[in-house]
Amino acid sequence: MKNIGQMMKQAQAMQAKMQEMQAALDKVEVAGQSGGGMVAVTVNGKNEVRRVKIDPALAVPTEIEVLEDLIVAAANDARAKVESHVQTEMSKLTGGLQLPPGFK
C-alpha cells in the first residue's frame, strides 16, 4: 500500500508540473520562416499565430499566389518548431517516459 501512496504523490506532482508547463507555453514564441526569411510567422506554444512579417519586395500583385504559399510554409515551419519544443519539454517532465498519443 505504501507504494501506491508514493505513486499517487508522484502522479500529483507530475500533474502540477504539466499544468505549469502548459501555462509557460503561452509565453513561448517560435518563428517559422520561408522564402529565405522573406516571410516569417511567429506562433506561441499553443500554436496561436502572433505575428506575420512579409518582405515588401514580395507584395507584387501578380505574385500573390507565391506569397500565399510562402505564408503557409512559414506557418507550418513555426508549428513544427512548437511541436518539437513541446515534445522536448514533455520528455523532461516525464523523464523520457512515452505517453500515449493524445495524452496531455
N, C-alpha and C positions, 0 to 999 in steps of 0.2 A: 504493500500500500504506500510505503514511503516513496517508492519510485514513481508512482502515479502522481503524487503530490508535487514532486520535483518537475515532472513532465508538464504538469498544468502551469506551474510557475514559469517555466521556460516558454511555454506557448503564449502566456500572457505577456511576457517580456518581449517576445518576438512580435506580437501583435502591436504593442505600443511602439516599437521601433519602426514597424511598417507604416503606422499612422504618421510618425514623424517624417519618414522618407517621403510619403505622399504629399505632405504639407510642403516639404522642401522642393518638390518638383515644380511648384508654382513659381519659384524663384529662378529655376534653371532656364537659361535661354541658349538655344543652339541655332547657328546659322547654317543653312544649306546654300550651295551655290551651283550655278550652271553658266554655260557660255563663257568660261574662263573668268568668272567673277562678275560678269556684266549684269547678272541677275542674282539677288540674294534674298532668301526668305528666312526670317527668324521666327522660331516657334518656342513655346515654353515646354516644360517637362510633361505637360498633359496634351501635347500636340495641338495647342491652340496657336494660330498664326498671330504674331505680334507686329511684325513689320515686313514690308516688301520694298526692296531697293532695286531700281532699274537704271542702268546707264542711259542717259539721254540719247546717246547715239542709236539706241535700239527703237526709239519712238518714231519709226518711219511707217506711215500708214500702209504702204504696200507690203510691209514685212510683219504685219500684226500676227499672223499665224506662227511665225518663228518666235516672236515674243511670248505668245501664249504657251508654246511648247517649253520654252526656257523657264517660265514661271512654274509650270507643273514639275519640271525636272528639279528645280531648286527646292520646291516644297517637299518633294519626295526624298531628296537628299537630306533635308533637315529632319524629316520624320524618322528616317533610318538612323540618323545620329542620335536622336532622342531615344529610340528603342534600344540602341546599343548602350546608352548611358543608364537607362532603367535596368537593363539586364545586369550590368556591372554592379550597380548599387544593390540589386536584389541578391546577387551572389555573395556580396559582402555580408548582407544581412542574414542570409540562410546558411552561410558557411559552405557554399558550393552545393548544398542540397537542391536537387532539381525538383521544382514544384510542378504539379500537373498543369497542362495548358489552360489558360483562362483563370487560374487561381491568382487572386490579388489580395 
